[in-house]
Amino acid sequence: MILTEQKINELKQQLENNESFQYWKKEDGLSFEDFDIVDLESNKQLHNGKKDIGEFCLYLKDGVIKKALYDLSY
């Protein structure tokens, strides 16, 4: 999968509409830009996020976010 600007914007909107993400955003100051984007099936990294406060990953399957993981001890 190749991430186009349009697809990145769609994923950002999908994440920002998620209640859990809204909590993370409010409590921890997270943004979409903090997350790496990884293909769930191939485990291939598709996009690099910032690494300033921890390790955050969005896992995609068929172009849709299926799970998000984070590790603040990074």
C-alpha positions, 0 to 999 in steps of 0.5 A: 500500500502506498500512502497518498496525501488523500489517504493520510488525510482520511486516516487522520480524520478516522483517528480524530473521530475515535473517542479513545484518541480524543482522550489521548489527545486531551490528556497526553497532547497526542496528534496524528503526526505522532503515529507511525503507520504500519501495514498489519499484514506485512508489518511494513512501515508506511509512514514515520511519526514523531518520536519525541514522547514515545512510540505510537503505531497505527496498524492498517488493514485494507487501508483502515485503522484496525488498532493503535498501540503506544509505548511511553517508555520508548 
